[in-house]
C-alpha cells in the first residue's frame, strides 16, 4: 500500500532524519520502521537507555532502547550505528541484544562508536543520590544518563574505545575518584566488569563517523533516528526540565558525525490531537494541570499505575472521555492510547496538542510533519488545540522566543474543533479520512505554516498515509 509511494516521496533524498517535535514518546519507532525498506543505514546520535522506541510488527510489540530500530532489518544487510553522541550502558545493551535475538534479530551490521561515552555503575549511583537529595525533581529515569553526560563535558568520562587500553581506563577512573571523593567504587571491580562486557561487543566497536561518511560516498541511503524530543533538549527545550542531550536536528547530526546541511529531509513527529510528557516540568495544555503532574510523579512515577488504572478504570474509559473533570479525561486518553513509558512504564501526562510549542519546534527543526495517534481518539466528539498561553496577569502569549520561556503558571488557550472521526484504521489515502479530521489538519498546516507529510492511522508501519 505504501511502498510504491516512497520513490516519489523521497525523491533526491539520501539522508532522512526522524525527530520528535514534542516531549518524546510520539511514535518515532513506527515511522522509522515505515522507512526501513528504503534505508541502508540506521544511525542514532543522542541519548542512551532512557530512550524507548516501540514498534508493532505483525501485531507484536518490540521495544528498542539503545540499539537503532533498524536492527529488525539486520538480516537484510542493513547497517545500524550507535553514534559518538550517545551514552552507552554495555550491560543493558547486551541484555537488549539478548531480548532482540529472541525476537529473531541478528547483529552482523551493528556498529558501536568508540567515542561514545560509557555509563558506568557509579553514574547510576550518583543519579539515585541526586534524586534522593531533592535535585531529582525533573523525574529522570535513574539510568545514569545525566551524570555520564556531565562527566563527558568535564572530560572525565571514559569512552567505549578506552576499554581497549586498560592503563588509560584506570587513569580515567582515578580522575573520577579525585573529582567526586564521595562517590565510592572499586576501580578493579569496574575494570573487571566492563572488560568482560567489552569482550562480547569489541568486534562491533569502530569509528562510526567514518563508516557513515564512507557509506554516503558509496550512495547509501541513511536514516537518522532521533531520541526523546525537541522540547526536552538541553539546548532548546524547557530547561532545566529537560534531558541531558540535544535531541534537535543539530544534536542528532553532531552525534553521528554529520552536519544539518547533509540532511535532505527532516520529518518531525507530532502526536495529534493530544500530546504527552513523562517526568516533571511545565506542560501548559495538560489535562488536569498540577493534579495530573503530581499524580503521575507519585512514587517516582510508579510503574504499577498502569495495572492499577486498567483494573479500576479500563472498562469505562470511553465514558470518562465525556467527563467534566479534565483530569479524568486525561486518564481516559492515557488508558485508551496506552500512554505509559516504553522504558519505565511510568504513566505519561496527557494534554492537548500545543500549536504554540509546535511552531517553536518547526522554527528549530523545519516544517515537515508526521501526525501520530489520531486513531486513538475516535470517541472524542471535539478536540481542543492549544493556540496560546494565559499568564496569571491575564496576558495571552502566542509565541515562544525560547523553549525555556514555557514556564509553570501558564494556562492553555484553546481552539475547539469538531472531531467524531470514528475508525480510521482502514483509511489508505488522505481522501479517505473523515472531513473533520482533514479540516483539523488544514487548520494546523495553516496556523503553523507547516507541511503535513504523513498521517498515522494505526500502530502497524503499513497503517500510514502519505499526504
C-alpha positions as a Markdown table, in Angstrom:
| # | Residue | x | y | z |
|---|---|---|---|---|
| 1 | Unk | 0.0 | 0.0 | 0.0 |
| 2 | Unk | 2.7 | 2.5 | 0.9 |
| 3 | Unk | 6.0 | 1.1 | -0.6 |
| 4 | Unk | 5.0 | 2.2 | -4.1 |
| 5 | Unk | 4.7 | 5.8 | -2.9 |
| 6 | Unk | 8.2 | 6.0 | -1.4 |
| 7 | Unk | 10.3 | 6.8 | -4.5 |
| 8 | Unk | 8.3 | 10.0 | -5.3 |
| 9 | Unk | 8.1 | 11.0 | -1.6 |
| 10 | Unk | 11.8 | 10.6 | -1.1 |
| 11 | Unk | 12.9 | 11.9 | -4.5 |
| 12 | Unk | 16.6 | 13.0 | -4.3 |
| 13 | Unk | 16.7 | 12.2 | -0.5 |
| 14 | Unk | 19.9 | 10.4 | 0.7 |
| 15 | Unk | 19.7 | 11.4 | 4.3 |
| 16 | Unk | 16.4 | 11.3 | 6.2 |
| 17 | Unk | 16.1 | 12.4 | 9.8 |
| 18 | Unk | 13.2 | 11.4 | 12.1 |
| 19 | Unk | 12.9 | 13.6 | 15.1 |
| 20 | Unk | 10.3 | 14.4 | 17.7 |
| 21 | Unk | 8.8 | 17.9 | 17.9 |
| 22 | Unk | 7.3 | 17.4 | 21.4 |
| 23 | Unk | 8.4 | 15.8 | 24.7 |
| 24 | Unk | 9.2 | 12.4 | 23.2 |
| 25 | Unk | 7.1 | 9.3 | 23.0 |
| 26 | Unk | 5.4 | 10.4 | 19.8 |
| 27 | Unk | 5.9 | 7.2 | 17.7 |
| 28 | Unk | 9.3 | 7.6 | 16.1 |
| 29 | Unk | 9.9 | 3.9 | 16.1 |
| 30 | Unk | 6.9 | 3.2 | 14.0 |
| 31 | Unk | 7.8 | 5.9 | 11.4 |
| 32 | Unk | 11.4 | 4.6 | 11.3 |
| 33 | Unk | 10.1 | 1.1 | 10.6 |
| 34 | Unk | 7.9 | 2.6 | 7.8 |
| 35 | Unk | 11.1 | 3.7 | 6.0 |
| 36 | Unk | 13.1 | 0.6 | 6.8 |
| 37 | Unk | 12.8 | -0.8 | 3.3 |
| 38 | Unk | 14.2 | 2.4 | 1.9 |
| 39 | Unk | 17.2 | 2.9 | 4.3 |
| 40 | Unk | 20.5 | 1.2 | 4.0 |
| 41 | Unk | 22.0 | 2.7 | 7.2 |
| 42 | Unk | 20.2 | 3.5 | 10.5 |
| 43 | Unk | 22.0 | 5.8 | 13.0 |
| 44 | Unk | 21.3 | 7.1 | 16.5 |
| 45 | Unk | 23.3 | 10.0 | 17.8 |
| 46 | Unk | 21.9 | 11.1 | 21.2 |
| 47 | Unk | 20.6 | 9.6 | 24.5 |
| 48 | Unk | 21.1 | 6.2 | 25.9 |
| 49 | Unk | 18.9 | 3.6 | 27.7 |
| 50 | Unk | 16.5 | 6.3 | 28.7 |
| 51 | Unk | 15.0 | 6.1 | 25.2 |
| 52 | Unk | 12.3 | 3.7 | 24.1 |
| 53 | Unk | 11.2 | 3.1 | 20.5 |
| 54 | Unk | 8.1 | 1.0 | 20.3 |
| 55 | Unk | 7.5 | -0.9 | 17.0 |
| 56 | Unk | 4.5 | -3.1 | 16.3 |
| 57 | Unk | 5.4 | -5.9 | 13.9 |
| 58 | Unk | 2.8 | -8.5 | 12.9 |
| 59 | Unk | 0.8 | -7.5 | 16.0 |
| 60 | Unk | 3.7 | -7.9 | 18.4 |
| 61 | Unk | 5.3 | -5.0 | 20.3 |
| 62 | Unk | 9.1 | -4.8 | 20.1 |
| 63 | Unk | 10.9 | -2.1 | 22.1 |
| 64 | Unk | 14.4 | -0.9 | 21.4 |
| 65 | Unk | 16.3 | 1.4 | 23.9 |
| 66 | Unk | 19.9 | 1.9 | 22.8 |
| 67 | Unk | 20.1 | -0.1 | 19.6 |
| 68 | Unk | 18.7 | 1.5 | 16.5 |
| 69 | Unk | 15.2 | 0.4 | 15.4 |
| 70 | Unk | 16.6 | -0.7 | 12.1 |
| 71 | Unk | 18.1 | -3.7 | 13.8 |
| 72 | Unk | 14.9 | -5.6 | 12.9 |
| 73 | Unk | 16.2 | -5.5 | 9.3 |
| 74 | Unk | 19.8 | -6.6 | 10.1 |
| 75 | Unk | 19.2 | -9.9 | 8.2 |
| 76 | Unk | 18.9 | -7.7 | 5.1 |
| 77 | Unk | 22.5 | -6.5 | 5.4 |
| 78 | Unk | 21.5 | -3.1 | 6.9 |
| 79 | Unk | 24.0 | -1.1 | 8.9 |
| 80 | Unk | 22.9 | 0.1 | 12.4 |
| 81 | Unk | 25.1 | 2.7 | 14.1 |
| 82 | Unk | 25.2 | 3.7 | 17.8 |
| 83 | Unk | 26.9 | 7.0 | 17.3 |
| 84 | Unk | 29.5 | 9.0 | 19.2 |
| 85 | Unk | 26.9 | 11.4 | 20.7 |
| 86 | Unk | 25.3 | 8.6 | 22.7 |
| 87 | Unk | 25.9 | 7.4 | 26.3 |
| 88 | Unk | 26.0 | 3.6 | 26.3 |
| 89 | Unk | 25.4 | 1.2 | 29.1 |
| 90 | Unk | 27.1 | -2.0 | 28.0 |
| 91 | Unk | 25.3 | -4.2 | 30.5 |
| 92 | Unk | 21.9 | -3.1 | 29.4 |
| 93 | Unk | 22.9 | -3.1 | 25.7 |
| 94 | Unk | 23.8 | -6.8 | 25.9 |
| 95 | Unk | 20.6 | -7.5 | 27.7 |
| 96 | Unk | 18.7 | -5.7 | 24.9 |
| 97 | Unk | 20.6 | -7.7 | 22.3 |
| 98 | Unk | 19.7 | -10.9 | 24.0 |
| 99 | Unk | 16.0 | -9.9 | 24.0 |
| 100 | Unk | 16.1 | -8.9 | 20.4 |
| 101 | Unk | 17.9 | -12.1 | 19.4 |
| 102 | Unk | 14.9 | -14.0 | 20.8 |
| 103 | Unk | 12.8 | -11.9 | 18.5 |
| 104 | Unk | 14.9 | -13.1 | 15.6 |
| 105 | Unk | 17.3 | -10.2 | 15.2 |
| 106 | Unk | 20.9 | -10.6 | 14.2 |
| 107 | Unk | 23.7 | -8.1 | 14.8 |
| 108 | Unk | 26.0 | -8.5 | 11.8 |
| 109 | Unk | 25.6 | -4.9 | 10.8 |
| 110 | Unk | 25.6 | -3.3 | 14.3 |
| 111 | Unk | 28.4 | -0.9 | 14.9 |
| 112 | Unk | 29.2 | 1.0 | 18.1 |
| 113 | Unk | 31.2 | 4.2 | 18.2 |
| 114 | Unk | 34.5 | 4.0 | 20.0 |
| 115 | Unk | 33.9 | 7.6 | 21.0 |
| 116 | Unk | 30.5 | 7.1 | 22.7 |
| 117 | Unk | 30.6 | 7.7 | 26.5 |
| 118 | Unk | 30.2 | 4.7 | 28.8 |
| 119 | Unk | 27.5 | 4.7 | 31.5 |
| 120 | Unk | 29.3 | 3.1 | 34.5 |
| 121 | Unk | 27.8 | 1.8 | 37.8 |
| 122 | Unk | 28.8 | 4.9 | 39.7 |
| 123 | Unk | 26.8 | 7.1 | 37.3 |
| 124 | Unk | 23.7 | 5.3 | 38.3 |
| 125 | Unk | 24.6 | 5.7 | 42.0 |
| 126 | Unk | 25.1 | 9.4 | 41.5 |
| 127 | Unk | 21.8 | 9.6 | 39.6 |
| 128 | Unk | 19.9 | 8.0 | 42.5 |
| 129 | Unk | 21.8 | 10.0 | 45.2 |
| 130 | Unk | 20.9 | 13.3 | 43.4 |
| 131 | Unk | 17.2 | 12.2 | 43.3 |
| 132 | Unk | 17.1 | 11.3 | 47.0 |
| 133 | Unk | 18.7 | 14.7 | 47.8 |
| 134 | Unk | 15.9 | 16.6 | 46.2 |
| 135 | Unk | 17.6 | 17.6 | 42.9 |
| 136 | Unk | 15.8 | 14.8 | 41.0 |
| 137 | Unk | 12.7 | 16.9 | 40.6 |
| 138 | Unk | 12.9 | 16.6 | 36.9 |
| 139 | Unk | 11.9 | 13.0 | 37.0 |
| 140 | Unk | 14.8 | 11.2 | 35.4 |
| 141 | Unk | 14.9 | 7.5 | 34.6 |
| 142 | Unk | 17.7 | 6.9 | 37.1 |
| 143 | Unk | 19.8 | 5.2 | 34.5 |
| 144 | Unk | 22.9 | 7.4 | 34.9 |
| 145 | Unk | 22.3 | 9.4 | 31.7 |
| 146 | Unk | 22.8 | 12.9 | 33.3 |
| 147 | Unk | 26.0 | 12.0 | 35.3 |
| 148 | Unk | 27.5 | 10.3 | 32.2 |
| 149 | Unk | 26.9 | 13.4 | 30.0 |
| 150 | Unk | 28.2 | 15.6 | 32.9 |
| 151 | Unk | 31.4 | 13.6 | 33.0 |
| 152 | Unk | 31.8 | 14.0 | 29.3 |
| 153 | Unk | 31.6 | 17.8 | 29.5 |
| 154 | Unk | 34.1 | 17.8 | 32.4 |
| 155 | Unk | 36.4 | 15.5 | 30.3 |
| 156 | Unk | 36.2 | 12.8 | 33.0 |
| 157 | Unk | 34.1 | 10.2 | 31.1 |
| 158 | Unk | 35.6 | 7.0 | 29.8 |
| 159 | Unk | 34.5 | 6.1 | 26.3 |
| 160 | Unk | 33.8 | 2.7 | 24.8 |
| 161 | Unk | 37.1 | 2.9 | 23.0 |
| 162 | Unk | 39.0 | 3.5 | 26.3 |
| 163 | Unk | 38.3 | -0.2 | 27.1 |
| 164 | Unk | 40.9 | -1.2 | 24.5 |
| 165 | Unk | 43.6 | 0.3 | 26.8 |
| 166 | Unk | 43.5 | -0.8 | 30.5 |
| 167 | Unk | 46.0 | 1.8 | 31.7 |
| 168 | Unk | 44.1 | 4.6 | 30.1 |
| 169 | Unk | 40.8 | 3.3 | 31.5 |
| 170 | Unk | 42.4 | 3.2 | 35.0 |
| 171 | Unk | 43.6 | 6.8 | 34.7 |
| 172 | Unk | 40.1 | 8.0 | 33.8 |
| 173 | Unk | 38.6 | 6.2 | 36.8 |
| 174 | Unk | 41.2 | 7.7 | 39.1 |
| 175 | Unk | 40.4 | 11.1 | 37.8 |
| 176 | Unk | 36.7 | 10.5 | 38.6 |
| 177 | Unk | 37.5 | 9.4 | 42.2 |
| 178 | Unk | 39.5 | 12.6 | 42.6 |
| 179 | Unk | 36.7 | 14.8 | 41.3 |
| 180 | Unk | 34.0 | 13.0 | 43.3 |
| 181 | Unk | 35.6 | 11.8 | 46.5 |
| 182 | Unk | 32.2 | 11.0 | 47.9 |
| 183 | Unk | 31.5 | 8.5 | 45.1 |
| 184 | Unk | 32.7 | 5.2 | 46.4 |
| 185 | Unk | 33.6 | 2.4 | 43.9 |
| 186 | Unk | 36.2 | -0.2 | 43.4 |
| 187 | Unk | 38.3 | 0.5 | 40.3 |
| 188 | Unk | 39.3 | -3.1 | 39.9 |
| 189 | Unk | 35.7 | -4.3 | 40.1 |
| 190 | Unk | 34.6 | -1.7 | 37.5 |
| 191 | Unk | 37.5 | -2.7 | 35.2 |
| 192 | Unk | 36.7 | -6.4 | 35.6 |
| 193 | Unk | 33.0 | -5.9 | 34.8 |
| 194 | Unk | 33.5 | -3.5 | 31.9 |
| 195 | Unk | 36.3 | -5.6 | 30.4 |
| 196 | Unk | 34.1 | -8.7 | 30.5 |
| 197 | Unk | 31.2 | -6.8 | 28.8 |
| 198 | Unk | 33.6 | -5.3 | 26.2 |
| 199 | Unk | 34.8 | -8.7 | 25.1 |
| 200 | Unk | 31.3 | -9.5 | 23.9 |
| 201 | Unk | 31.0 | -6.4 | 21.7 |
| 202 | Unk | 34.6 | -5.5 | 20.9 |
| 203 | Unk | 34.2 | -6.7 | 17.3 |
| 204 | Unk | 31.4 | -4.1 | 16.8 |
| 205 | Unk | 33.4 | -1.1 | 18.1 |
| 206 | Unk | 34.9 | 1.2 | 15.5 |
| 207 | Unk | 35.0 | 4.8 | 14.1 |
| 208 | Unk | 31.3 | 5.0 | 13.2 |
| 209 | Unk | 31.6 | 8.6 | 11.9 |
| 210 | Unk | 34.0 | 7.3 | 9.2 |
| 211 | Unk | 31.6 | 4.4 | 8.3 |
| 212 | Unk | 28.7 | 6.8 | 7.9 |
| 213 | Unk | 30.6 | 9.3 | 5.7 |
| 214 | Unk | 32.0 | 6.4 | 3.5 |
| 215 | Unk | 28.5 | 4.9 | 3.2 |
| 216 | Unk | 27.2 | 8.2 | 1.9 |
| 217 | Unk | 30.0 | 8.4 | -0.7 |
| 218 | Unk | 29.1 | 5.0 | -1.9 |
| 219 | Unk | 25.5 | 6.0 | -2.4 |
| 220 | Unk | 23.9 | 4.6 | 0.7 |
| 221 | Unk | 20.6 | 5.9 | 2.0 |
| 222 | Unk | 20.8 | 7.0 | 5.6 |
| 223 | Unk | 18.0 | 7.2 | 8.2 |
| 224 | Unk | 18.9 | 9.2 | 11.4 |
| 225 | Unk | 16.9 | 8.1 | 14.4 |
| 226 | Unk | 16.1 | 10.8 | 16.9 |
| 227 | Unk | 15.6 | 10.0 | 20.6 |
| 228 | Unk | 13.5 | 11.9 | 23.1 |
| 229 | Unk | 12.1 | 15.2 | 21.8 |
| 230 | Unk | 12.9 | 18.8 | 20.9 |
| 231 | Unk | 11.1 | 20.2 | 24.0 |
| 232 | Unk | 13.4 | 18.0 | 26.1 |
| 233 | Unk | 16.6 | 19.4 | 24.5 |
| 234 | Unk | 19.2 | 20.7 | 27.0 |
| 235 | Unk | 19.8 | 23.5 | 24.4 |
| 236 | Unk | 16.3 | 24.2 | 23.0 |
| 237 | Unk | 13.9 | 22.6 | 25.5 |
| 238 | Unk | 12.1 | 23.6 | 28.7 |
| 239 | Unk | 15.4 | 24.0 | 30.6 |
| 240 | Unk | 16.1 | 22.9 | 33.3 |
| 241 | Unk | 13.2 | 20.4 | 32.9 |
| 242 | Unk | 14.9 | 18.5 | 30.1 |
| 243 | Unk | 17.1 | 15.6 | 29.3 |
| 244 | Unk | 20.9 | 15.9 | 29.2 |
| 245 | Unk | 21.4 | 15.8 | 25.5 |
| 246 | Unk | 20.2 | 17.8 | 22.4 |
| 247 | Unk | 17.5 | 15.8 | 20.5 |
| 248 | Unk | 17.2 | 18.5 | 17.9 |
| 249 | Unk | 18.4 | 18.0 | 14.4 |
| 250 | Unk | 21.6 | 19.8 | 15.4 |
| 251 | Unk | 22.4 | 17.4 | 18.3 |
| 252 | Unk | 21.3 | 14.3 | 16.2 |
| 253 | Unk | 23.6 | 15.1 | 13.3 |
| 254 | Unk | 26.5 | 16.1 | 15.5 |
| 255 | Unk | 26.1 | 12.8 | 17.4 |
| 256 | Unk | 26.7 | 10.7 | 14.2 |
| 257 | Unk | 29.4 | 12.8 | 12.6 |
| 258 | Unk | 27.3 | 14.7 | 10.1 |
| 259 | Unk | 26.1 | 18.3 | 9.8 |
| 260 | Unk | 22.5 | 19.5 | 9.5 |
| 261 | Unk | 23.3 | 20.6 | 5.9 |
| 262 | Unk | 23.8 | 17.0 | 5.0 |
| 263 | Unk | 20.2 | 16.1 | 5.9 |
| 264 | Unk | 18.0 | 16.2 | 2.8 |
| 265 | Unk | 14.7 | 15.9 | 4.7 |
| 266 | Unk | 13.8 | 16.2 | 8.4 |
| 267 | Unk | 10.4 | 14.7 | 9.5 |
| 268 | Unk | 9.0 | 16.0 | 12.8 |
| 269 | Unk | 6.8 | 13.5 | 14.7 |
| 270 | Unk | 3.8 | 15.1 | 16.4 |
| 271 | Unk | 1.2 | 13.4 | 18.5 |
| 272 | Unk | -2.2 | 14.7 | 17.4 |
| 273 | Unk | -4.7 | 15.8 | 18.7 |
| 274 | Unk | -3.2 | 15.1 | 22.1 |
| 275 | Unk | 0.3 | 15.1 | 23.4 |
| 276 | Unk | 2.2 | 13.7 | 26.4 |
| 277 | Unk | 5.1 | 14.3 | 28.7 |
| 278 | Unk | 6.9 | 12.0 | 31.1 |
| 279 | Unk | 8.6 | 13.4 | 34.2 |
| 280 | Unk | 8.1 | 16.8 | 35.8 |
| 281 | Unk | 8.2 | 20.1 | 34.1 |
| 282 | Unk | 5.9 | 22.7 | 32.5 |
| 283 | Unk | 3.0 | 21.5 | 30.4 |
| 284 | Unk | 0.5 | 24.3 | 29.8 |
| 285 | Unk | -2.0 | 22.3 | 27.9 |
| 286 | Unk | -2.1 | 19.4 | 30.3 |
| 287 | Unk | -5.5 | 17.8 | 31.2 |
| 288 | Unk | -5.8 | 18.4 | 35.0 |
| 289 | Unk | -2.7 | 20.6 | 35.3 |
| 290 | Unk | -0.8 | 20.2 | 38.6 |
| 291 | Unk | -3.1 | 17.5 | 39.8 |
| 292 | Unk | -2.1 | 15.3 | 36.8 |
| 293 | Unk | 1.6 | 16.1 | 37.2 |
| 294 | Unk | 1.6 | 15.2 | 40.9 |
| 295 | Unk | -0.4 | 12.1 | 40.3 |
| 296 | Unk | 1.9 | 10.8 | 37.5 |
| 297 | Unk | 5.0 | 11.6 | 39.7 |
| 298 | Unk | 3.8 | 9.8 | 42.8 |
| 299 | Unk | 6.2 | 7.1 | 44.0 |
| 300 | Unk | 8.8 | 8.4 | 41.5 |
| 301 | Unk | 6.4 | 7.7 | 38.6 |
| 302 | Unk | 5.0 | 4.4 | 39.8 |
| 303 | Unk | 5.2 | 1.9 | 37.0 |
| 304 | Unk | 2.4 | -0.1 | 38.7 |
| 305 | Unk | -0.1 | 2.6 | 38.0 |
| 306 | Unk | -0.7 | 1.1 | 34.5 |
| 307 | Unk | -2.2 | -2.1 | 36.0 |
| 308 | Unk | -4.0 | -0.1 | 38.7 |
| 309 | Unk | -5.6 | 2.2 | 36.2 |
| 310 | Unk | -6.5 | -0.6 | 33.8 |
| 311 | Unk | -8.1 | -2.6 | 36.6 |
| 312 | Unk | -10.1 | 0.3 | 38.1 |
| 313 | Unk | -10.9 | 2.4 | 35.1 |
| 314 | Unk | -10.2 | 0.5 | 31.9 |
| 315 | Unk | -13.8 | -0.7 | 31.3 |
| 316 | Unk | -15.2 | 2.8 | 31.4 |
| 317 | Unk | -12.5 | 4.8 | 29.7 |
| 318 | Unk | -14.8 | 5.8 | 26.8 |
| 319 | Unk | -17.4 | 7.1 | 29.3 |
| 320 | Unk | -14.6 | 9.1 | 31.2 |
| 321 | Unk | -13.7 | 10.9 | 27.9 |
| 322 | Unk | -17.0 | 12.8 | 28.3 |
| 323 | Unk | -16.4 | 13.8 | 32.0 |
| 324 | Unk | -16.5 | 17.4 | 33.1 |
| 325 | Unk | -13.3 | 16.6 | 35.1 |
| 326 | Unk | -10.2 | 17.4 | 32.9 |
| 327 | Unk | -8.1 | 15.0 | 35.0 |
| 328 | Unk | -10.5 | 12.2 | 34.3 |
| 329 | Unk | -10.4 | 12.9 | 30.5 |
| 330 | Unk | -6.7 | 12.8 | 30.6 |
| 331 | Unk | -6.7 | 9.5 | 32.4 |
| 332 | Unk | -9.1 | 8.1 | 29.9 |
| 333 | Unk | -6.9 | 9.1 | 27.0 |
| 334 | Unk | -3.9 | 7.5 | 28.7 |
| 335 | Unk | -5.8 | 4.2 | 29.1 |
| 336 | Unk | -7.2 | 4.2 | 25.5 |
| 337 | Unk | -3.9 | 5.2 | 23.9 |
| 338 | Unk | -1.7 | 3.0 | 26.2 |
| 339 | Unk | 0.4 | 6.1 | 27.2 |
| 340 | Unk | 2.9 | 4.5 | 29.6 |
| 341 | Unk | 6.6 | 4.9 | 29.3 |
| 342 | Unk | 8.2 | 2.4 | 26.9 |
| 343 | Unk | 11.4 | 2.3 | 29.1 |
| 344 | Unk | 10.0 | 2.9 | 32.6 |
| 345 | Unk | 6.2 | 2.1 | 32.2 |
| 346 | Unk | 5.5 | 5.3 | 34.1 |
| 347 | Unk | 2.2 | 6.9 | 33.4 |
| 348 | Unk | 2.5 | 9.7 | 30.8 |
| 349 | Unk | 1.0 | 13.1 | 31.5 |
| 350 | Unk | -1.7 | 13.9 | 28.9 |
| 351 | Unk | -2.6 | 17.2 | 27.3 |
| 352 | Unk | -3.9 | 18.9 | 24.2 |
| 353 | Unk | -1.6 | 19.3 | 21.2 |
| 354 | Unk | 0.2 | 22.6 | 21.7 |
| 355 | Unk | 0.4 | 24.6 | 18.5 |
| 356 | Unk | 2.5 | 27.4 | 20.1 |
| 357 | Unk | 5.2 | 24.9 | 21.1 |
| 358 | Unk | 4.8 | 23.2 | 17.7 |
| 359 | Unk | 5.5 | 26.5 | 15.8 |
| 360 | Unk | 8.6 | 26.9 | 18.0 |
| 361 | Unk | 9.8 | 23.3 | 17.2 |
| 362 | Unk | 9.2 | 24.0 | 13.5 |
| 363 | Unk | 11.4 | 27.1 | 13.7 |
| 364 | Unk | 14.3 | 24.9 | 15.1 |
| 365 | Unk | 13.9 | 21.7 | 13.1 |
| 366 | Unk | 11.9 | 22.5 | 9.9 |
| 367 | Unk | 8.3 | 22.5 | 8.6 |
| 368 | Unk | 7.7 | 18.8 | 7.6 |
| 369 | Unk | 5.4 | 16.9 | 10.0 |
| 370 | Unk | 4.1 | 13.4 | 10.6 |
| 371 | Unk | 0.9 | 13.2 | 12.8 |
| 372 | Unk | 0.6 | 10.2 | 15.0 |
| 373 | Unk | -2.1 | 8.7 | 17.3 |
| 374 | Unk | -5.3 | 10.2 | 15.9 |
| 375 | Unk | -6.7 | 6.7 | 15.6 |
| 376 | Unk | -6.7 | 6.6 | 19.5 |
| 377 | Unk | -9.2 | 9.4 | 19.7 |
| 378 | Unk | -12.2 | 8.0 | 17.7 |
| 379 | Unk | -14.5 | 8.5 | 20.7 |
| 380 | Unk | -13.9 | 12.3 | 21.0 |
| 381 | Unk | -16.7 | 14.5 | 19.9 |
| 382 | Unk | -14.5 | 17.6 | 19.7 |
| 383 | Unk | -10.8 | 18.4 | 20.1 |
| 384 | Unk | -9.0 | 21.3 | 21.8 |
| 385 | Unk | -5.8 | 22.6 | 20.3 |
| 386 | Unk | -3.6 | 24.9 | 22.3 |
| 387 | Unk | -3.2 | 28.2 | 20.5 |
| 388 | Unk | -1.9 | 30.4 | 23.3 |
| 389 | Unk | -0.9 | 30.6 | 27.0 |
| 390 | Unk | -2.6 | 32.9 | 29.5 |
| 391 | Unk | -0.4 | 34.3 | 32.3 |
| 392 | Unk | -1.5 | 35.0 | 35.9 |
| 393 | Unk | -1.9 | 38.7 | 35.0 |
| 394 | Unk | -4.3 | 37.8 | 32.1 |
| 395 | Unk | -1.9 | 38.4 | 29.3 |
| 396 | Unk | -2.1 | 36.0 | 26.3 |
| 397 | Unk | 1.2 | 34.7 | 24.8 |
| 398 | Unk | 1.1 | 33.2 | 21.3 |
| 399 | Unk | 4.8 | 32.8 | 20.6 |
| 400 | Unk | 7.8 | 31.2 | 22.3 |
| 401 | Unk | 11.1 | 33.0 | 21.8 |
| 402 | Unk | 13.0 | 30.2 | 23.5 |
| 403 | Unk | 11.9 | 26.8 | 24.9 |
| 404 | Unk | 12.7 | 27.8 | 28.5 |
| 405 | Unk | 10.0 | 30.5 | 28.3 |
| 406 | Unk | 7.4 | 27.8 | 28.7 |
| 407 | Unk | 7.2 | 28.1 | 32.5 |
| 408 | Unk | 5.0 | 27.0 | 35.2 |
| 409 | Unk | 1.9 | 29.1 | 35.9 |
| 410 | Unk | 0.7 | 29.4 | 32.3 |
| 411 | Unk | -2.7 | 28.1 | 31.3 |
| 412 | Unk | -3.6 | 27.0 | 27.8 |
| 413 | Unk | -5.9 | 28.9 | 25.5 |
| 414 | Unk | -7.7 | 26.6 | 23.1 |
| 415 | Unk | -9.4 | 26.4 | 19.8 |
| 416 | Unk | -12.2 | 23.8 | 19.7 |
| 417 | Unk | -12.8 | 21.9 | 16.6 |
| 418 | Unk | -15.4 | 19.2 | 15.8 |
| 419 | Unk | -14.0 | 15.6 | 15.6 |
| 420 | Unk | -16.1 | 12.5 | 15.6 |
| 421 | Unk | -13.7 | 10.7 | 13.3 |
| 422 | Unk | -14.7 | 7.1 | 14.1 |
| 423 | Unk | -12.5 | 4.2 | 13.0 |
| 424 | Unk | -9.8 | 5.4 | 10.6 |
| 425 | Unk | -7.6 | 2.3 | 10.7 |
| 426 | Unk | -8.5 | 1.2 | 7.2 |
| 427 | Unk | -8.0 | 4.5 | 5.5 |
| 428 | Unk | -5.3 | 4.3 | 2.8 |
| 429 | Unk | -5.4 | 7.8 | 1.3 |
| 430 | Unk | -5.9 | 11.3 | 2.6 |
| 431 | Unk | -9.2 | 11.4 | 0.7 |
| 432 | Unk | -10.4 | 8.5 | 2.8 |
| 433 | Unk | -10.1 | 10.4 | 6.1 |
| 434 | Unk | -13.2 | 12.0 | 7.7 |
| 435 | Unk | -13.9 | 15.6 | 6.8 |
| 436 | Unk | -13.5 | 16.8 | 10.4 |
| 437 | Unk | -10.0 | 15.3 | 10.5 |
| 438 | Unk | -9.0 | 16.8 | 7.2 |
| 439 | Unk | -10.3 | 20.2 | 8.3 |
| 440 | Unk | -8.3 | 20.0 | 11.6 |
| 441 | Unk | -5.2 | 19.0 | 9.7 |
| 442 | Unk | -5.7 | 22.0 | 7.4 |
| 443 | Unk | -6.1 | 24.3 | 10.5 |
| 444 | Unk | -2.7 | 23.1 | 11.8 |
| 445 | Unk | -1.0 | 23.4 | 8.5 |
| 446 | Unk | -2.3 | 27.0 | 8.1 |
| 447 | Unk | -1.7 | 28.2 | 11.6 |
| 448 | Unk | 1.7 | 26.7 | 12.0 |
| 449 | Unk | 2.8 | 27.3 | 8.4 |
| 450 | Unk | 3.8 | 23.6 | 8.1 |
| 451 | Unk | 3.6 | 20.7 | 5.7 |
| 452 | Unk | 1.8 | 17.6 | 6.9 |
| 453 | Unk | 3.7 | 14.9 | 5.0 |
| 454 | Unk | 2.2 | 11.8 | 6.7 |
| 455 | Unk | -0.6 | 10.7 | 9.0 |
| 456 | Unk | -0.6 | 7.5 | 11.1 |
| 457 | Unk | -3.9 | 5.6 | 11.3 |
| 458 | Unk | -2.8 | 2.6 | 13.4 |
| 459 | Unk | 0.1 | 1.0 | 15.2 |
| 460 | Unk | 1.5 | -1.0 | 12.3 |
| 461 | Unk | 4.0 | 0.6 | 9.9 |
| 462 | Unk | 1.7 | -0.1 | 7.0 |
| 463 | Unk | -1.1 | 1.9 | 8.6 |
| 464 | Unk | 0.5 | 5.2 | 7.4 |
| 465 | Unk | -0.8 | 7.6 | 4.8 |
| 466 | Unk | 1.4 | 9.8 | 2.7 |
| 467 | Unk | -0.1 | 13.2 | 2.1 |
